[in-house]
Amino acid sequence: MRASGRIGIVGAGLSGAVIGRELALAGHQVEIFDARDHIAGNCHTERDKDTGVMVHVYGPHIFHTDDTEVWDYVNSFQTFMPYKNRVKTTSQSQVYSLPVNLHTINQFFGKTFRPDEARAFIQTQADESISDPKTFEEQALRFVGKDLYEAFLKGYTQKQWGCSPTDLPASILKRLPVRFNYDDNYFAHKYQGMPENGYTALVDCILDHPNISVSLKTRFHRTQKQDFSHVFYSGSLDGYFDHEFGPLGYRTLDFERFEYDGDYQGCAVMNYGDVSVPFTRITEHKHFSPWEEHERSVCYREFSRECGADDTPYYPIRLVKDKEQLTQYVERANLETSITFVGRLGTYRYLDMDLTIREALDTARSYLARIAQGLSMPAYLHSPI
Ligand SMILES: Cc1cc2nc3c(=O)[nH]c(=O)nc-3n(C[C@H](O)[C@H](O)[C@H](O)COP(=O)(O)OP(=O)(O)OC[C@H]3O[C@@H](n4cnc5c(N)ncnc54)[C@H](O)[C@@H]3O)c2cc1C
């Protein structure tokens, strides 16, 4: 028999926390499970014991959004400190500014172009013989030409995805990856910031409600679904079905931690564009909290590789093979009742934090509206396909 009103939530990341809170506020008893020993999922931050630096344990996270409701939402739980993501890249023995902007172009080509001149110049570089780009490489060559592609896009993409950019679809590079001004703010969103006490403190505040209980180090299996009137599942879709149709493809990351006395690289994120360098980037965590002072520094060298059965899934690959499998899983999920798949793993999509929160708010509201009308909730509100 179903327990009435008792909601099960799998995952104490942003998806699970936001859905849990909205339903708790509406009077539901919410039980959240997470297999890990901490809340906040992949956004988890932790103060390093040796140095006192706030570390982004699963890689760098910068909050950026155009969604005013989501911005107000996160700010109602934590003070967000002003933060602008300014990324540098080391390529062919020089340091450049990213995204590729007027400074990068002038430095790279040894010029003093003004914006219109740079635009005209890049047009002369672009390979216009490619009329219908099918691959990432063709798209990049058509947009920016061989030199900028090889210095700033080719090696990094190859390391990040573990395959040649000739095997990746053109759709990955949707827009011209170049700015014709000196704006080096990585994100072009209205709001950008960093939670003063880290993302785990933010999620802790979201979860702070008497109707919410959280069980850590507790892996949820689908046989437990019957204990709840409804389950919101932010674990991996293929994991839920015990990989019945094979594992969905993910990239995982390895972080090689090292400490440094002082300032190691002078910025939070330094990419490495050359294929001869095995890592994709180095993150120096203390630069994510410029309002704090720390003498010592904690850095992560980041390596990307294919995700194995025991690894943490980071980026969904979503190539043709994965999409075929995904369709099988989604069809299977649509046969389920009393469960909704949410979040980056449940929907097998790369989701930024703001979109994760937006979808979680919409999911909770949709659920409340449907039960008020006696309607059931579908397996997917946000289809992965
Ligand atoms: C390297 C990296 C960098 C990123 N940088 C940014 C950034 O700069 N800005 C930005 O906006 N977004 C960024 N993101 C995206 C951000 O991490 C996601 O938006 C966010 O983590 C999604 O939250 P979620 O709750 O859906 O998933 P998760 O955070 O993955 O949470 C899911 C949780 O479910 C738990 N779980 C899974 N299966 C089970 C099970 N069976 N039983 C119990 N628990 C289970 C997991 O342990 C996990 O804690 C980045 C992502 C990555 C990978």
The ligand as an SDF file (V2000), in Angstrom:
LIG
                    3D

 53 58  0  0  0  0  0  0  0  0999 V2000
   32.8890   19.7920  -13.7990 C   0  0  0  0  0  0  0  0  0  0  0  0
   31.5620   20.5050  -13.7470 C   0  0  0  0  0  0  0  0  0  0  0  0
   31.5600   21.8760  -13.6300 C   0  0  0  0  0  0  0  0  0  0  0  0
   30.3540   22.5450  -13.5800 C   0  0  0  0  0  0  0  0  0  0  0  0
   30.3980   23.9060  -13.4850 N   0  0  0  0  0  0  0  0  0  0  0  0
   29.2400   24.5810  -13.4460 C   0  0  0  0  0  0  0  0  0  0  0  0
   29.2620   26.0040  -13.3690 C   0  0  0  0  0  0  0  0  0  0  0  0
   30.3240   26.6370  -13.3630 O   0  0  0  0  0  0  0  0  0  0  0  0
   28.0810   26.6500  -13.3240 N   0  0  0  0  0  0  0  0  0  0  0  0
   26.8800   25.9820  -13.3460 C   0  0  0  0  0  0  0  0  0  0  0  0
   25.8350   26.6280  -13.3050 O   0  0  0  0  0  0  0  0  0  0  0  0
   26.8350   24.6400  -13.3910 N   0  0  0  0  0  0  0  0  0  0  0  0
   27.9780   23.9220  -13.4420 C   0  0  0  0  0  0  0  0  0  0  0  0
   27.9430   22.5530  -13.5030 N   0  0  0  0  0  0  0  0  0  0  0  0
   26.6460   21.8660  -13.4660 C   0  0  0  0  0  0  0  0  0  0  0  0
   26.1850   21.5100  -12.0230 C   0  0  0  0  0  0  0  0  0  0  0  0
   27.1080   20.6340  -11.4450 O   0  0  0  0  0  0  0  0  0  0  0  0
   24.7830   20.8920  -12.1220 C   0  0  0  0  0  0  0  0  0  0  0  0
   23.8910   21.8610  -12.5740 O   0  0  0  0  0  0  0  0  0  0  0  0
   24.2330   20.3660  -10.7880 C   0  0  0  0  0  0  0  0  0  0  0  0
   25.1580   19.5750  -10.1210 O   0  0  0  0  0  0  0  0  0  0  0  0
   22.9920   19.5320  -11.0530 C   0  0  0  0  0  0  0  0  0  0  0  0
   22.4100   19.1580   -9.8290 O   0  0  0  0  0  0  0  0  0  0  0  0
   21.5820   17.8100   -9.6880 P   0  0  0  0  0  0  0  0  0  0  0  0
   20.9720   17.8430   -8.3550 O   0  0  0  0  0  0  0  0  0  0  0  0
   20.6770   17.6290  -10.8620 O   0  0  0  0  0  0  0  0  0  0  0  0
   22.6630   16.6380   -9.8210 O   0  0  0  0  0  0  0  0  0  0  0  0
   23.8560   16.2010   -8.8530 P   0  0  0  0  0  0  0  0  0  0  0  0
   24.5130   17.3930   -8.2840 O   0  0  0  0  0  0  0  0  0  0  0  0
   24.6800   15.2450   -9.6230 O   0  0  0  0  0  0  0  0  0  0  0  0
   23.1340   15.4230   -7.6730 O   0  0  0  0  0  0  0  0  0  0  0  0
   22.6530   14.1000   -7.8190 C   0  0  0  0  0  0  0  0  0  0  0  0
   22.8870   13.3740   -6.5180 C   0  0  0  0  0  0  0  0  0  0  0  0
   22.1890   12.1020   -6.5770 O   0  0  0  0  0  0  0  0  0  0  0  0
   22.9400   11.1710   -5.8440 C   0  0  0  0  0  0  0  0  0  0  0  0
   22.5330    9.8210   -6.3060 N   0  0  0  0  0  0  0  0  0  0  0  0
   22.6130    9.3150   -7.5560 C   0  0  0  0  0  0  0  0  0  0  0  0
   22.0840    8.0620   -7.5960 N   0  0  0  0  0  0  0  0  0  0  0  0
   21.6670    7.7910   -6.3460 C   0  0  0  0  0  0  0  0  0  0  0  0
   21.0070    6.6570   -5.7470 C   0  0  0  0  0  0  0  0  0  0  0  0
   20.6480    5.5810   -6.4460 N   0  0  0  0  0  0  0  0  0  0  0  0
   20.7150    6.7060   -4.4240 N   0  0  0  0  0  0  0  0  0  0  0  0
   21.0450    7.8020   -3.6950 C   0  0  0  0  0  0  0  0  0  0  0  0
   21.6550    8.9030   -4.2100 N   0  0  0  0  0  0  0  0  0  0  0  0
   21.9470    8.8940   -5.5160 C   0  0  0  0  0  0  0  0  0  0  0  0
   24.3800   11.5110   -6.1730 C   0  0  0  0  0  0  0  0  0  0  0  0
   25.2440   11.0180   -5.1580 O   0  0  0  0  0  0  0  0  0  0  0  0
   24.3420   13.0420   -6.2340 C   0  0  0  0  0  0  0  0  0  0  0  0
   24.7380   13.6050   -5.0020 O   0  0  0  0  0  0  0  0  0  0  0  0
   29.1270   21.8580  -13.6350 C   0  0  0  0  0  0  0  0  0  0  0  0
   29.1420   20.4610  -13.7590 C   0  0  0  0  0  0  0  0  0  0  0  0
   30.3450   19.7960  -13.8510 C   0  0  0  0  0  0  0  0  0  0  0  0
   30.3320   18.3150  -14.0550 C   0  0  0  0  0  0  0  0  0  0  0  0
  1  2  1  0
  2  3  1  0
  2 52  2  0
  3  4  2  0
  4  5  1  0
  4 50  1  0
  5  6  2  0
  6  7  1  0
  6 13  1  0
  7  8  2  0
  7  9  1  0
  9 10  1  0
 10 11  2  0
 10 12  1  0
 12 13  2  0
 13 14  1  0
 14 15  1  0
 14 50  1  0
 15 16  1  0
 16 17  1  0
 16 18  1  0
 18 19  1  0
 18 20  1  0
 20 21  1  0
 20 22  1  0
 22 23  1  0
 23 24  1  0
 24 25  2  0
 24 26  1  0
 24 27  1  0
 27 28  1  0
 28 29  2  0
 28 30  1  0
 28 31  1  0
 31 32  1  0
 32 33  1  0
 33 34  1  0
 33 48  1  0
 34 35  1  0
 35 36  1  0
 35 46  1  0
 36 37  1  0
 36 45  1  0
 37 38  2  0
 38 39  1  0
 39 40  1  0
 39 45  2  0
 40 41  1  0
 40 42  2  0
 42 43  1  0
 43 44  2  0
 44 45  1  0
 46 47  1  0
 46 48  1  0
 48 49  1  0
 50 51  2  0
 51 52  1  0
 52 53  1  0
M  END
$$$$
